[in-house]
Structures are given as C-alpha cells and as structure tokens.
Amino acid sequence: MKIRVSGGEVAADVIGEGPPVVLTHGAPASSYLWREVARDLARTHTVHVWDLLGYGDSRATELPTIDLQARTLAELVDHWGLKDPALVGHDIGGATTLRAHLVHQAPARRLALLDAAVLDPWITPFTLHMQRYQDAYRTMPHHVFDEIITTRLRTAAHNPMTPETLAAYHAPWSGDDGQQRWIDQVVGTTPDHTRDIAARLTQLNVPTLILWGDNDEWLEPATADRLAAAIPGARKATISGAGHFLPEDNPHDTAAALRSFLN
C-alpha cells in the first residue's frame, strides 16, 4: 500500500493479528530487511513495516533527514490508529524511532533498538567520504557507482548474501534515480537529529531492549553497552553470527529475542 504523508509517499504493509508492532529499517536498506522477522512476529502480532522516505519504494519530496523520517513515523502511527504500539528500529531507524517518540510524541508501549545509530560516533568513514565528495559520487558513471554500492552492501552482513538477496538490497539504488537518492540519504543522514535525543535518553520511561549483532563491522558491539547504560532500565542482548544487518544474518534469533521482549 502507498500512504501519502507530509514529506512524500510511503510504501508500507501490514500483516498478522495481535498487539501492534512497527518495524523501521535503517540505511541503506528497506523494509525487505524485515521480511523473515516480520513473518515470524506476525504469528502473534499485527506487524507494520514501511520504507523510509527516499528508500525502497517510498519517495521523498524533501531531503530525507532523520527528523523527516521521525515525523513520518509519527504520522504513520496516527494514520494506522495505533494507541500503544511497540516501536522497533534498526540503524538510523533506531534514531527515527526514538525521535518519533521523544520529539514528535508518537506513543510507544515498548522500544527495541537494533544496532542503532544514536550515540556518537555513528557515521562511518565511508559515509563521511561520500558526504565530503558528494558531487563526485553524483556524477560518477553508473557502473562504477554500482560496484561501490554492491561492495558496501556486502559488508553490512556477517554471512555472505545470496546473489538474489544482494540484488534485492541493491535494486532501489540502481540507475540515475537510485544513485541520486543514495546520495540524498547520505547527505540527509547527519548527527544533527541524534545528538539532542541522545541527551534525552534518561527521559525514556518505557521498557527498552538494545539488540546488537556480535559481528557488527559498522557500529561496534561495545556501543550497545553504552546505549543500554544511557537508558533507564534498558535490557541488552546480543545476536550471534550477525553483522550490522542482524535481521538478515540471523532472523530466527532476532525474531525470538523480539518476541520474548514484546510479550
């Protein structure tokens, strides 16, 4: 389904029946990241998935910043009529989830943050380089850009992706439109909208789970300890055999940890 929001048009889906849970992916993925986890959770929950604006099949009408994504999530929660959903966020989806709750008053009965980009430093050297030389990347020949993106996507997972899976992650970034949208999300993804929420983590008063891949090469696992220590009463768990894309690497254990927490 497509949902019109103030910042563009969101591609979303709803499956299952039970208490509501909203899954928010991060960069540079799409809701495809949640496909196995969503099916598992849908046995006992109503699962809402969506593509961030500028990602997957969603389109943004302005620069896709973390604040724009957070405002969009708050709009979606209202659109779906959710009064007390569990909010789950991965990577910048974690920052999006926190900002939607803390700044834009999206209700939440529980929060789960997976390999979340919240505490500095969370921008990788790869992204910093793209931000610094964005004009060069925007005008780079497509076949060269595609090779760089393919290599980057491979490092997100600890286990090798099948060619079909890698192609699915790469597809939204293909061609000139995809290349420009990739750079747009790189430019829009800055700590400007995470430092203020990092300073407000002590205000969280809902049960919170910090979930991390034990082989995350983008955000080191020690970050999970820092994040858990900053949130009152937060629980931390590690997913074995998983990199930054832990729902991709180990969807079974990721879903099991979420189900245990949500129940």
N, C-alpha and C positions, 0 to 999 in steps of 0.2 A: 504494500500500500504506500501511497505518497501522501504526505501531510504538509500543508502549507504552513510555514512559521514566519516570524518576522524577519529572519535572516536568510530565507530561501525556501527550499523544498527538501523535506526529509524522506528518505526511503526507510520504511520500518515494517516490522512484522510482529505478530502476537500468536503464541502457541501455548497449549496446555490449559490447565484449570487448577485453581487454588490461590493461595496468597500471592499477591503480585510481586514480581522482581523485575527490575530494569537493568539490562546488561549494556554497558557503554564501553566500546573498544577504544584503543588509543592509536597513536601513529606508529607506522604508516599502514595500518590495517583497515579493516572494515568489519561489519557485523559477521562476515564469513569466519572470523576468528572464533566466534562463539558456537558454531554450528553443532558440535558434539556436546558441549556443555549445556547448551540451550535444550537440546532434545532430552538429555538426561533430567534436567531440572523440571522440564515440562510434565513429567510424570506426576509431580506433586504441587506444581506452582503454575501460575499464569506468567509466562515469560515474555517480556517486551524487549525486542532488540531493534537497534537503529544504526544507521550510518551517520557518523558525524558530518556536519556540513562541510562540503568540499572533498569528502571521502566516499569511496564506494559509489553508490548510485544517488547520493544526495548532492545537491547543488547549492552553493552559497551565493548570495548577492552582495556580499561584502567580505573583507579579509577574514578568514576563519581563525580568529583568536580563541584562546581558551575561554575568555569571558563570553564570547558569542556562543560557543558550544554549551556553556553552563546555562545561559539564558534560554537556549533552545531546549535543553533537558527539562528545565522548569516548565516551559511551555508544554512540552510533551506530557509531563506528569499531569498537568492540568487538563490537557486535551483528552487523555485517557481516563480522567476522573479518578485518579489514584489518591487515596487519603493517607495511607500508611505503607507505601511500598518499601521493599528492600532495594537499595541502590548499590550496584556493583560496578566498579570502574577499573579499567586496565590502562597503564601507562598514562598519557595525558587524559584518558577517560577517568582516571582516579582524581586528577585535579579538577576535571569537569564536574564530577560527582560532588566533591567537597564544596566547590564554589557554588554549584546549584543549591546546595543545602544551606551553606553558611551565609551566602551573599544574596541569593535570589529566593530564599525561603521555600525551596522545594521540600516537602515533607519526607521524612525517612524514619522507618522503624529500626532499620539496621543498615550499616555501611560495610562494604567489603572493598578493600583497595588492593589490587593485584599489580605488583611491580610498578607501583605508582610514581609518576613524575610530579613530585610535590616539593621535596626538600632539595635545596641547592647543594652541590651542583647536579643537575639532572639533564642538561643539554649535552649531548655527546659531541666529541670533536668533529665528527662527520657533519652533523647538523650545523655547528658553528662555521665550518668551512663553507657550506652551502649558503649560509646567511651572508657571509662576508663577500662571496663571489657570485651572488645570485644572478647577475646579468650574464655571466659566462655560462652558468648552467641553463638559463632560459634559452639561450641561443645555440647551445650545443647540438650537434647533429643527433637526431632521434636514436639512431642505432648505438651511438656511444653512450648517450644518457641511459638507454635501456640496459646496457651492460652494467653500468654503475649501480642502477637500482636493483637489478637482479642479484648482484653480489651483496648489496646491503641487506636485502630481504633474507638471504641465506643465513646471515649472522644473527637474525632475530630468534632463530630456533636452535636448540641444542642438538636435536636429531635432524638428519637430512630430510628435507621435504621431498615428496614425490614430484615429478615434473608437472603433474596436473595441479597439485596443491600450490606449488610455486607460481604457476601460470595464473591461478585464481587470485592470488595476492597481487600479482603484477598487473593484471588486466586493467584496473581503474587508472593506472598511471601510464598507459600506452598512448602513443600518438602525441600530437602537439597539445591537444587539450589536457591530456593526462600529465604531460611534462609541466605545463604551466600551473596546473592545480597542485602538483607536488611542490613546486617552488612556493606557491601561495601558502600552503600549510607550513612549510619550513619558515617562511618569513613571519607568519602569524603566531608561531609557537615560540613564545618567549617567557621568561620568568616574571614578566610584569604582572601576570594574573595568578601567580602561585605564591609569591613572597608574602602577600597580605593574608592569604588563607593559611599559610604555614604559621604565621604569627597568631592565628586564631584557633589553632588546633586544640588548645586547652579548653575551648568553649564547647567542644563536642560532648553531648550528653546522651548519645545513643550507642548501643553495643557496636563495636567496630572490630573487624578482622583484617589483619595485614597478611597477605598471602604472596609468597615470593618463589620464583624458580631458583633452585640451588646452583644453577649454572648460568645465571643471567650475565651476559657479557656487556650489556648496555648500562644497566644500573646494578651495581654490585650488591650482593645479598646483605652486606652489613648495613645498607640503607634501610632495610626492613626493621632492624633493631632500633635505629634512630627514630623512624616514623612511629613505631609502636610505643616507644618511650615518651613521645611527644603528645600522644592521645590518651586521655584518662581511661584506664581500664581496658585498653586495646589488647586483643589477643593476636599472637603471631604464629604462623605455621609456614612450613617450607614444603614445596612440591619437588620431589626427587626426579632427577633425569629431565629437568626442564630448564630452558633458557628464558629469554625475555618474553617470548610468546608461549607462556606456560599453558594456556588453554589449547594450544596447538600441539605442544610436545607431550603433554600428559593430561588429556581431557578427563580421563576417568577419575584420577585422584583430585584434580581441580574441582570437578563436579561434586565429588564426595565431601571434600572439605567445605564447599559452599553449602551443600545440603545440610550437613551437620550444624553449621553455624546458623543457617536460616531457620532451622527447626527448633 
